[in-house]
Amino acid sequence: MLKFLGALDLPDATVYLDDADDLLGYVLPKNVVLRRNASGKAVFQLLKYRTPKPLPNGEFGAALLSMDVELSLTKDQENIVRKQLAAFVTARRGPGAPAVTPEQMALAKPPVSKASVTMDILAGSGQLVQKVNHAGTPSMYGNCVVAISAELTQFGAAVFEEAMNGMGSGGVRVVYSLHFIGRVPPLTVTGTWNASKFYSFVQEVDFEERFWAEDDFSEQISEIFVNSDSRRIHSDPGTLETSDPEVSKLLTTLESAVAQQLDDAVKRNLLEAIPPESRDLSKVRDEDFENIRREVTTHKIADVSIGISRDQVFGIDVEPQGNMASLVSQGFDWSEYAREVDANPAFFRRLNLRVRVNADFARLSIFSVDVTIDYPPHTAAHGVETFVFRTADDVARFSAFTDGGSTAFTYQYVVNYVGESRRFLSDPDTVDTTELTLNIDELGLWLVDIEVGDMNFEQVSRAVLTLEHPPVDGVTPPVARFQIDQHTTRLTVRELLLAPVQPYGGSVKYFMKDGREFVRKLEGLTGTRYFVDDPFSGNREVRVRTRGDFERDVETIFLELAYDDPINNYRQTMSFALSKDKRFLDWRFPVIDERAGNITYQAVTVFRRDGDDDDTGERPLSGSLLVLGPVSDTLTVTVFPDLVDWTAFKLVRLTLHYTDPEHQIDDTESFVFRKGDAEKTYERFIRDRNKKRYAWTAHFFPVDGGRPKPVTGEGTDEALILTDSV
């Protein structure tokens, strides 16, 4: 039988020896690992899936995890334990004893008689784990296998995959609570608990009733409560040396086991509290007693004793636990154990269609709309289905299995009108949707509600609205024409087309009180409502931006803008002056028709240096952005007199000449240099950035008053160094 003294605590396991056969060891592993099946594969699987509809937590996916974990050693670990245990037994047998080989050692599991297990995945986070299932009790034999299943959220699936597919801990924590028995060495451990509750109550009452004087009443009460309890754990190592770490460790283990059993027994033997005695004497007095003595004594005693003595078979509790290593760390290939699942397989897919008719049946004089749904996988066995609608609140639902095919279906509908023998039969149409709504425009009726919008009748005398629908099957529907004035509120177009409504057009002609007439063309109108607004309800805008150097080159840009609408004899003009203080502007003006009319502009640019100007002439503007001003650059030439021989010359006169005939530029500037003068700069704004060539002439005046020496040249260098040898 397993004996508690002399256990070998190794890195991977705790090994207890047998009390009769020292070649037999009981191994309690410290590792929590995945169970391997007969072929050496891990009992583990993770299934990730996506759902066509959201789950109760709002997510569109999750993962199912199933695995078996156990307390077990790998083959390599078991070999190491055998070697260490063989060496330990050889040492215990003493000098001269034959060495024990690892092959001689027999390994068994401690005889577990009671067990439980707790575990969590990803720290039990509710954001990552939805549910964990396990029996709460491992197998009571072998490696204490625990079968686990769990449902992870879509975020938990990603985190768990990273943990299990990496190195180190795999995000699974397991705690075992095992109880197994063994034989106690020659020592004694006892635990005792004694409790008592004592209660004493004495009550003396004396009643004296007198006819000739007042009655007397006296009462004496004595009440005593006594509670006591004691708890004691005592250990006697007998002949064992307490200085031996193994003995000390065993005593601690046995004392803990006795204390636990003692606490469990105490809970079962706790004494109930003694209630106090009632002082009510009314029932006794009813029998006309005058002198009363009541005495009550209660004494409760409880004793519990737990003991372990020499060679006794006794059970202890251990709690091996650990964070299980990742799948990869245990030597498995992640790709073999994780799969992605289609949670919406073709076999179960359905077409779930909802059909509605968006129309006011009573107002439009529609008797019914009959909609026929033809879905081939369903029609082959059940035929087409027809749904009848008589109000806008009617909703029809069509549902059928797709048999792995497309969800596209064909629909056709018939519109029956009140008081009308004709009916509208639509063309078949194939669509792929789950919501089919038939709107007013599809019901064979041209319906337009006309209302007066933002109309200024102080300027407008009246208006004539004309609406025209395109021909239907070669027949043009009647033209709708209405007179609109300040008394008009609402008008209606209602024509039976027996075909879907197409975009329609027309015109609005305004008669102004000042005698003018404006016409607004209408094109591409859709919908069932049209508002007749003021003739100037539209707007056009011109955004003017400038470029160029307004500090040194451009003085002012004078701009003339004009808008002309010859159809309506309507014109708008505006003049602006742009300068360095006003570089941009926006011109917004009302128009009769936003799609009609043309904008023209004319700009005159005045330059600072020579007072020259540039006139664009009248030009059309396409779009709404107008950019004005020259695209200019700067010619900068710095003249350095450092190399002039001032012992031979008393001064130098330099003349620079720049020309650009295309832009009418002819500029000349002169500089005079004397001994000690610093460099001087010539700067000129040019209209063509590719034209930077200039000419120069330098006259060197000798100190002796002779004739000046001229030197000429040209170039594009922005640094000009003066020397008489140039």
C-alpha positions in Angstrom: 0.0 0.0 0.0 1.1 3.6 -0.6 3.0 5.1 2.3 3.1 8.7 3.0 6.6 9.0 4.4 9.5 9.2 2.0 7.7 10.7 -1.0 10.0 11.9 -3.8 9.2 15.4 -5.0 10.4 15.7 -8.6 10.0 18.6 -11.1 7.4 16.7 -13.1 5.7 14.5 -10.4 5.4 13.5 -6.8 6.2 9.8 -6.2 5.1 7.8 -3.2 6.7 4.4 -2.4 4.9 1.3 -1.5 5.1 0.2 2.2 6.0 -3.4 1.3 7.7 -3.2 -2.2 10.2 -0.4 -2.7 10.3 -1.1 -6.4 6.7 0.1 -6.7 6.1 3.9 -6.9 2.8 5.7 -7.0 3.2 8.7 -9.4 1.1 11.9 -9.1 2.0 14.0 -12.2 2.2 17.8 -11.9 1.4 18.4 -15.6 -2.0 19.1 -17.1 -1.9 18.0 -20.7 -4.1 17.0 -23.6 -5.1 13.3 -23.7 -3.7 11.3 -26.5 -5.7 8.6 -28.2 -4.3 5.2 -29.3 -2.7 6.7 -32.4 -1.0 9.4 -30.5 -3.3 12.2 -31.6 -4.5 14.9 -29.2 -8.2 14.7 -28.2 -8.8 18.3 -29.2 -10.9 20.2 -31.8 -11.8 23.8 -32.4 -14.6 24.5 -34.9 -15.0 28.2 -36.0 -18.3 29.1 -37.7 -20.1 32.2 -39.1 -23.8 32.6 -39.0 -26.2 34.1 -41.6 -28.1 35.9 -38.8 -26.8 37.5 -35.6 -26.5 35.4 -32.5 -28.2 36.5 -29.2 -25.0 38.4 -28.3 -25.2 40.4 -31.6 -22.1 38.7 -33.1 -22.1 36.8 -36.4 -19.8 34.0 -35.4 -18.5 31.8 -32.6 -16.4 28.7 -32.0 -17.0 25.3 -30.4 -14.2 23.7 -28.5 -13.9 20.1 -27.3 -10.9 18.5 -25.6 -9.8 15.9 -23.0 -7.2 17.0 -20.4 -5.5 14.7 -17.9 -2.7 14.5 -15.3 -0.1 12.7 -17.2 3.6 12.4 -18.1 5.1 12.2 -21.5 7.3 9.3 -22.4 10.4 11.3 -21.9 9.2 12.6 -18.5 8.3 9.1 -17.4 11.8 7.8 -18.3 13.3 10.6 -16.3 11.1 9.8 -13.3 12.1 6.1 -13.5 15.8 7.0 -13.5 15.4 9.4 -10.6 13.3 7.0 -8.6 15.7 4.1 -9.3 18.6 6.2 -8.0 16.5 7.2 -4.9 15.7 3.6 -4.0 19.3 2.5 -4.6 20.5 5.2 -2.1 17.9 4.2 0.5 18.9 0.6 0.4 22.4 1.6 1.5 26.0 0.8 0.6 26.6 -2.6 -0.8 23.1 -3.1 -2.1 22.8 -3.9 -5.8 21.9 -0.9 -7.9 18.3 -0.6 -9.0 17.8 -0.1 -12.7 15.0 2.1 -14.2 13.5 -1.0 -15.8 13.0 -2.6 -12.4 10.8 0.2 -11.2 7.0 -0.3 -11.5 4.9 2.9 -11.7 1.2 3.1 -10.6 -1.3 5.8 -9.8 -2.3 6.8 -6.3 -5.6 5.0 -5.4 -8.0 8.1 -5.7 -11.2 7.6 -3.8 -12.7 11.0 -4.1 -12.0 13.7 -6.7 -13.3 17.0 -8.2 -12.0 19.5 -10.7 -12.5 23.1 -11.5 -11.3 24.8 -14.7 -11.6 28.0 -16.7 -10.7 29.0 -20.3 -9.3 32.4 -21.1 -9.7 33.4 -17.4 -13.4 32.9 -17.6 -13.9 36.2 -19.3 -17.5 36.7 -20.3 -16.4 38.8 -23.3 -14.4 35.8 -24.7 -16.2 32.7 -23.4 -19.9 32.1 -23.5 -20.1 28.7 -21.8 -17.9 25.9 -20.4 -19.2 22.4 -19.8 -17.5 19.6 -17.8 -18.6 17.0 -15.3 -16.9 18.6 -12.3 -15.4 15.2 -11.5 -12.5 13.6 -13.3 -12.3 9.9 -14.1 -11.4 8.1 -10.8 -8.8 6.0 -12.4 -5.8 6.3 -14.7 -4.8 9.9 -15.5 -7.9 11.6 -14.1 -9.3 12.5 -17.5 -11.6 15.5 -17.7 -13.9 15.9 -20.8 -14.4 19.6 -21.6 -16.6 21.4 -24.1 -16.9 25.2 -24.5 -18.5 27.8 -26.7 -16.3 30.9 -27.4 -17.4 34.3 -28.8 -15.9 35.4 -32.1 -13.4 37.5 -30.2 -12.6 34.6 -27.8 -12.0 32.3 -30.8 -9.3 34.6 -32.1 -7.6 35.0 -28.8 -7.8 31.3 -28.0 -6.4 30.4 -31.4 -3.4 32.7 -30.9 -2.8 31.2 -27.4 -3.0 27.6 -28.6 -1.0 28.2 -31.8 1.9 29.9 -30.0 4.4 28.8 -27.4 3.8 28.8 -23.7 0.5 28.6 -21.9 -2.6 27.8 -24.0 -5.2 29.7 -21.9 -6.6 26.7 -20.1 -6.3 26.4 -16.3 -7.2 23.2 -14.5 -7.3 22.6 -10.7 -7.8 19.1 -9.3 -8.9 18.2 -5.8 -7.9 14.5 -5.2 -8.4 12.4 -2.1 -6.4 9.2 -1.8 -5.4 6.8 1.0 -2.1 5.5 2.3 -0.4 4.0 5.3 0.7 6.2 8.2 4.3 5.7 9.5 4.9 5.2 13.3 3.5 8.5 14.5 0.3 9.8 15.9 -1.8 12.9 15.1 -5.0 13.7 17.0 -7.5 16.4 16.8 -10.1 17.1 19.5 -13.0 19.5 20.0 -15.0 20.0 23.1 -18.0 22.2 23.5 -20.6 22.8 26.2 -23.5 25.1 26.7 -25.0 25.6 30.2 -28.1 27.6 31.2 -29.6 28.1 34.7 -32.8 30.0 35.4 -34.4 30.6 38.9 -37.5 32.7 39.4 -39.2 33.3 42.8 -42.5 35.2 43.1 -44.4 36.1 46.3 -47.9 37.6 46.1 -49.5 39.0 49.4 -53.2 39.9 49.1 -54.7 41.9 52.1 -58.2 43.0 52.7 -57.1 45.8 55.1 -54.1 47.1 53.2 -52.5 47.3 49.8 -51.3 44.0 48.1 -47.6 43.2 48.0 -45.7 41.7 45.1 -42.0 40.6 45.1 -40.0 38.8 42.4 -36.4 37.5 42.3 -34.8 36.2 39.1 -31.4 34.5 38.5 -30.3 33.7 35.0 -26.9 32.3 33.9 -25.6 31.5 30.3 -22.2 29.7 30.0 -20.7 28.8 26.5 -17.3 27.2 26.1 -15.5 25.3 23.3 -11.9 24.2 22.6 -10.1 22.8 19.6 -6.7 21.1 19.7 -4.4 19.4 17.1 -1.6 17.4 18.6 1.1 15.4 16.8 3.5 12.8 18.2 6.3 11.8 15.8 7.2 8.8 18.0 10.6 7.5 17.0 10.8 9.6 13.9 13.2 12.6 13.8 11.3 15.9 13.3 14.5 17.4 12.0 14.0 15.2 8.9 12.4 17.4 6.2 10.3 14.5 5.0 9.0 13.8 8.5 8.2 17.5 9.0 6.5 17.7 5.7 4.4 14.6 6.4 3.4 15.9 9.8 2.2 19.1 8.3 0.2 17.2 5.7 -1.4 14.9 8.2 -2.2 17.8 10.6 -3.9 19.6 7.8 -5.9 16.5 6.9 -6.9 15.9 10.6 -7.8 19.6 10.9 -10.0 19.4 7.8 -11.8 16.3 9.0 -12.2 17.8 12.5 -13.7 20.9 11.0 -16.1 18.8 9.0 -17.1 16.9 12.1 -17.5 20.1 14.2 -19.9 21.4 11.6 -22.1 18.4 12.1 -21.9 18.6 15.9 -22.4 22.2 16.6 -24.6 22.9 19.6 -27.7 24.8 19.1 -28.1 27.9 21.2 -30.2 27.5 24.4 -33.1 29.9 24.3 -33.9 32.0 27.4 -36.8 30.9 29.6 -40.0 32.9 29.5 -40.9 35.0 32.6 -44.6 34.9 31.9 -46.5 33.6 35.0 -50.0 34.4 33.8 -51.0 30.7 33.4 -49.7 29.8 36.9 -51.5 32.8 38.5 -54.7 31.6 36.9 -54.6 28.7 39.3 -54.4 31.1 42.3 -50.8 30.3 43.4 -49.3 33.0 45.6 -45.8 31.8 46.2 -44.1 30.5 43.1 -40.5 29.2 42.5 -39.4 28.2 39.0 -36.0 26.6 38.4 -34.7 25.5 35.0 -31.3 24.0 34.2 -30.0 23.0 30.7 -26.6 21.6 29.9 -25.5 20.6 26.4 -22.1 18.8 25.7 -20.5 17.8 22.4 -17.1 16.1 21.9 -15.3 15.2 18.6 -12.1 13.4 18.3 -10.1 12.6 15.1 -6.9 10.6 15.3 -4.3 9.0 13.2 -2.1 6.3 14.7 0.8 4.0 13.7 0.2 2.0 10.5 -3.3 3.3 10.2 -4.7 3.7 6.7 -5.6 7.4 6.3 -6.8 9.7 3.4 -5.2 13.0 2.4 -6.3 15.7 0.0 -4.0 17.2 -2.7 -4.7 19.8 -5.3 -2.5 19.4 -8.3 -3.1 22.2 -10.8 -1.5 24.1 -13.7 -1.9 26.1 -16.8 -2.0 23.7 -19.7 0.7 24.3 -22.4 -0.4 25.3 -25.8 -1.2 22.8 -28.5 2.0 23.6 -30.4 4.1 23.5 -27.2 2.8 19.9 -26.6 4.2 18.9 -30.1 1.0 19.0 -32.2 0.3 20.8 -35.5 -2.4 23.4 -35.0 -3.8 23.0 -38.6 -4.8 19.4 -37.9 -7.1 20.4 -35.0 -8.8 23.7 -36.0 -11.4 23.9 -38.8 -13.8 26.5 -40.2 -17.4 25.4 -40.6 -20.1 26.8 -42.9 -23.0 27.3 -40.4 -25.3 28.0 -43.3 -25.0 24.8 -45.4 -26.8 24.6 -48.7 -29.1 21.8 -47.6 -30.7 24.1 -44.9 -30.8 27.4 -46.9 -34.2 28.9 -47.5 -35.6 31.8 -49.5 -37.6 33.9 -47.1 -39.4 36.5 -49.1 -41.7 39.3 -47.8 -44.1 41.0 -50.3 -45.9 44.3 -50.0 -47.8 46.8 -52.1 -47.0 50.4 -51.2 -50.2 52.2 -52.4 -53.4 53.8 -51.0 -55.9 51.3 -52.5 -59.0 53.4 -51.6 -57.7 56.7 -53.0 -56.3 55.2 -56.2 -59.5 53.1 -56.7 -57.5 49.9 -56.8 -59.6 46.8 -56.1 -56.7 44.3 -55.7 -53.1 43.5 -56.7 -52.4 39.8 -57.4 -48.7 38.9 -57.2 -47.5 35.5 -58.5 -44.1 34.1 -57.3 -42.4 31.5 -59.5 -39.4 30.0 -57.7 -38.1 27.0 -59.8 -36.9 24.7 -56.9 -40.3 25.1 -55.1 -42.5 25.5 -58.2 -41.4 22.1 -59.6 -43.1 20.3 -56.7 -45.7 22.8 -55.5 -46.5 25.1 -58.4 -46.5 28.9 -58.4 -48.0 30.8 -55.5 -50.3 33.8 -55.9 -50.9 36.4 -53.1 -53.8 38.9 -53.2 -53.4 42.3 -51.7 -56.4 44.6 -50.9 -54.8 47.1 -48.5 -51.4 48.6 -48.0 -51.2 46.8 -44.7 -51.3 43.3 -46.3 -48.0 41.4 -46.0 -47.4 38.1 -47.8 -44.6 35.7 -46.9 -43.1 33.1 -49.3 -40.7 30.5 -48.0 -39.0 27.6 -49.7 -35.8 25.6 -49.6 -33.1 26.6 -52.1 -31.7 23.1 -52.6 -28.3 24.7 -52.8 -29.3 26.8 -55.8 -29.8 30.6 -56.4 -32.3 32.6 -54.5 -33.4 34.5 -57.6 -37.1 34.2 -58.4 -39.6 35.5 -61.0 -42.6 37.6 -60.1 -45.5 39.0 -62.1 -48.6 40.9 -60.9 -52.0 41.9 -62.0 -53.7 45.2 -61.0 -57.5 45.3 -60.8 -59.2 48.7 -60.7 -62.5 49.7 -59.1 -65.2 50.3 -61.8 -62.8 49.4 -64.6 -63.0 46.4 -66.8 -59.4 46.8 -68.0 -56.6 45.5 -65.9 -52.8 45.9 -65.9 -50.6 42.8 -66.3 -46.9 43.4 -65.7 -44.1 41.8 -67.6 -42.3 39.0 -65.7 -39.3 40.2 -63.8 -36.5 38.1 -62.2 -34.9 39.5 -59.1 -32.8 38.3 -56.1 -34.0 39.9 -52.9 -35.8 39.1 -49.7 -38.0 42.2 -49.8 -40.3 42.8 -52.7 -42.3 46.0 -52.6 -44.5 47.3 -55.4 -44.7 51.1 -55.5 -47.4 53.4 -57.0 -45.3 54.0 -60.1 -45.5 50.2 -60.9 -49.3 49.9 -60.7 -50.3 51.3 -64.1 -51.4 54.7 -62.8 -49.9 58.1 -63.5 -50.6 60.0 -60.3 -49.1 63.4 -59.5 -50.2 65.7 -56.6 -49.5 69.3 -57.4 -49.0 71.9 -54.7 -48.0 75.6 -54.7 -44.7 76.0 -53.0 -42.6 79.1 -52.5 -44.4 81.4 -54.9 -44.2 85.2 -54.5 -47.5 86.4 -55.8 -46.5 90.0 -55.3 -44.3 89.6 -58.4 -46.1 86.7 -60.2 -49.6 87.3 -61.5 -50.3 83.7 -62.5 -48.6 80.6 -63.9 -49.5 77.8 -66.3 -48.2 74.3 -65.5 -48.1 71.7 -68.3 -47.2 68.1 -67.6 -46.7 65.6 -70.4 -46.1 61.8 -70.0 -44.1 59.9 -72.7 -46.1 57.7 -75.1 -47.2 54.3 -73.8 -47.3 51.5 -76.5 -47.4 54.3 -79.2 -50.3 56.2 -77.5 -49.6 59.5 -75.9 -51.5 60.1 -72.6 -53.6 63.3 -72.4 -51.6 66.4 -71.6 -52.3 67.9 -68.1 -52.5 71.7 -68.0 -53.4 73.8 -65.0 -53.8 77.5 -64.3 -52.2 78.5 -61.0 -52.8 81.7 -59.0 -52.8 82.8 -55.4 -56.0 81.0 -54.8 -54.7 77.6 -56.0 -54.0 75.1 -53.2 -53.8 71.6 -54.6 -54.3 69.9 -58.1 -54.0 66.3 -59.2 -53.1 64.3 -62.3 -54.7 60.9 -62.5 -54.4 58.9 -65.7 -54.8 55.1 -66.2 -51.7 54.1 -68.3 -51.9 50.3 -67.9 -48.1 50.4 -67.9 -45.4 51.5 -65.4 -45.0 55.3 -65.0 -42.0 56.7 -66.9 -40.1 60.0 -66.1 -42.2 62.8 -67.4 -41.7 66.5 -68.2 -43.4 69.7 -69.2 -43.0 73.4 -68.4 -44.1 76.2 -66.1 -44.8 79.6 -67.8 -44.8 82.5 -65.4 -46.7 85.8 -66.1 -45.1 88.6 -64.1 -47.1 91.6 -62.9 -44.6 93.9 -64.7 -45.5 92.2 -68.0 -42.5 89.9 -68.4 -43.0 86.2 -69.1 -40.6 83.4 -68.1 -40.7 79.8 -69.0 -39.1 77.0 -67.1 -38.6 73.7 -68.9 -39.3 70.5 -66.8 -37.5 67.2 -67.7 -37.0 63.9 -66.0 -39.6 64.3 -63.3 -40.4 61.3 -61.1 -42.4 60.7 -58.0 -46.0 61.5 -57.1 -45.7 65.0 -55.9 -44.6 68.2 -57.6 -44.3 71.7 -56.1 -44.7 74.8 -58.2 -42.1 77.3 -56.9 -41.1 80.9 -57.6 -39.6 81.5 -61.0 -36.3 82.5 -59.3 -36.2 79.5 -57.0 -32.9 78.3 -58.7 -29.5 79.8 -58.1 -26.2 80.0 -60.0 -22.8 80.8 -58.5 -19.4 82.0 -59.8 -16.4 81.6 -57.6 -13.5 83.9 -58.6 -9.9 83.2 -57.4 -6.7 85.1 -58.3 -3.0 84.2 -58.7 0.1 86.3 -59.2 2.1 88.7 -56.9 -0.2 91.5 -55.9 2.5 93.1 -53.8 5.0 93.9 -56.5 3.6 92.9 -59.9 -0.2 93.1 -60.2 -2.0 96.4 -59.2 -5.7 95.6 -59.9 -7.8 93.2 -61.9 -11.1 94.7 -63.1 -13.7 92.1 -63.8 -17.1 92.2 -65.6 -19.5 89.2 -65.2 -22.7 88.7 -67.1 -25.4 86.0 -67.1 -27.8 85.8 -70.1 -31.0 83.6 -70.5 -32.3 84.5 -73.9 -35.3 82.1 -73.7 -36.7 84.0 -70.7 -35.1 87.4 -71.7 -33.4 87.4 -68.3 -29.9 89.0 -67.7 -27.8 89.6 -64.6 -24.5 91.6 -64.5 -21.9 92.4 -61.8 -18.6 94.4 -61.7 -15.7 93.8 -59.4 -12.2 95.2 -58.7 -9.7 92.7 -57.3 -6.5 93.8 -55.5 -4.1 92.7 -52.8 -6.8 93.5 -50.2 -9.5 91.5 -52.0 -8.1 88.4 -53.7 -11.3 86.4 -54.2 -15.1 86.7 -54.3 -18.3 84.6 -54.8 -21.1 85.9 -57.0 -24.4 84.2 -56.3 -27.6 85.2 -58.2 -31.1 83.8 -58.8 -32.1 82.2 -62.1 -35.2 80.9 -63.7 -33.8 77.7 -64.9 -30.5 76.3 -63.5 -29.8 74.4 -66.7 -30.4 77.4 -69.0 -28.4 80.6 -69.6 -24.7 81.4 -70.2 -22.1 83.2 -68.2 -19.4 85.5 -69.8 -16.6 87.5 -68.3 -14.0 90.2 -69.2 -11.0 90.9 -67.1 -8.4 93.8 -67.4 -5.2 93.3 -65.4 -3.2 96.5 -64.5 0.5 96.0 -63.6 2.5 98.0 -61.1 6.0 98.5 -62.6 5.1 100.0 -66.0 1.4 100.6 -65.8 0.8 98.1 -68.6 -2.5 96.2 -68.7 -3.8 92.9 -70.1 -7.3 92.7 -71.5 -8.8 89.2 -71.9 -11.7 90.4 -74.0 -15.2 88.8 -73.5 -15.0 85.1 -72.9 -17.5 82.4 -72.0 -17.2 80.7 -68.6 -17.8 76.9 -68.4 -18.3 75.7 -64.9 -18.4 77.8 -61.8 -14.7 78.5 -61.1 -12.8 81.5 -62.6 -9.1 81.9 -62.0 -7.6 85.3 -63.0 -4.1 86.9 -62.8 -0.8 86.2 -64.6 1.3 83.1 -64.0 4.5 85.0 -63.1 8.0 84.4 -61.9 10.9 86.6 -60.6 14.3 87.2 -62.3 16.8 88.0 -59.5 20.4 88.9 -60.4 22.9 89.7 -57.6 26.0 91.7 -58.7 29.3 91.2 -56.7 32.1 93.9 -57.1 34.7 92.0 -55.0 37.0 91.2 -57.9 37.3 94.8 -59.3 40.9 96.2 -59.0 40.1 99.4 -57.1 43.7 100.6 -57.4 43.1 100.9 -61.1 39.5 102.0 -61.3 37.6 104.6 -59.2 34.1 103.4 -60.1 32.1 101.0 -62.3 28.7 101.6 -63.9 26.6 98.5 -64.7 23.5 98.5 -66.8 21.2 95.4 -67.0 18.6 95.0 -69.8 15.7 92.5 -69.9 13.3 92.1 -72.8 10.2 89.9 -73.5 8.5 91.2 -76.7 5.7 88.7 -76.5 4.5 90.3 -73.2 5.7 93.8 -74.2 8.4 94.0 -71.6 11.5 96.1 -72.1 13.3 96.9 -68.8 16.6 98.6 -68.1 18.3 99.4 -64.7 21.7 100.8 -63.8 24.0 100.4 -60.8 27.1 102.4 -59.7 29.8 100.7 -57.6 32.7 102.3 -55.7 35.4 100.9 -53.6 33.9 99.3 -50.4 30.4 98.9 -51.9 28.5 95.7 -51.1 26.7 93.6 -53.7 23.5 95.0 -55.3 20.5 93.2 -56.7 18.4 93.5 -59.8 14.8 92.1 -59.5 12.1 91.9 -62.1 8.8 90.1 -62.3 8.6 88.2 -65.6 5.5 86.8 -67.3 7.3 83.7 -68.9 9.2 81.7 -66.3 11.2 80.1 -69.1 12.6 83.4 -70.3 15.3 84.5 -67.8 18.1 85.6 -70.2 19.3 89.2 -69.8 22.1 91.4 -71.3 24.5 93.7 -69.3 27.1 96.4 -70.0 29.8 97.5 -67.5 31.9 100.7 -67.8 35.1 100.7 -65.7 36.4 104.3 -65.1 40.2 104.5 -64.6 41.8 106.4 -61.6 43.9 108.5 -64.0 40.8 110.0 -65.7 41.2 108.1 -69.0 38.5 106.8 -71.2 36.1 104.3 -69.5 36.6 100.7 -70.4 33.3 99.0 -71.6 32.7 95.2 -71.0 29.4 93.5 -72.2 27.8 90.1 -71.8 24.6 88.2 -71.4 23.3 85.1 -69.6 20.9 83.6 -67.1 23.2 83.3 -64.1 21.6 84.8 -61.0 25.1 85.7 -59.6 27.1 88.3 -61.7 30.7 88.9 -60.7 32.2 92.2 -61.9 35.8 92.1 -63.3 37.5 94.2 -65.9 38.8 91.0 -67.5 35.3 89.6 -68.2 
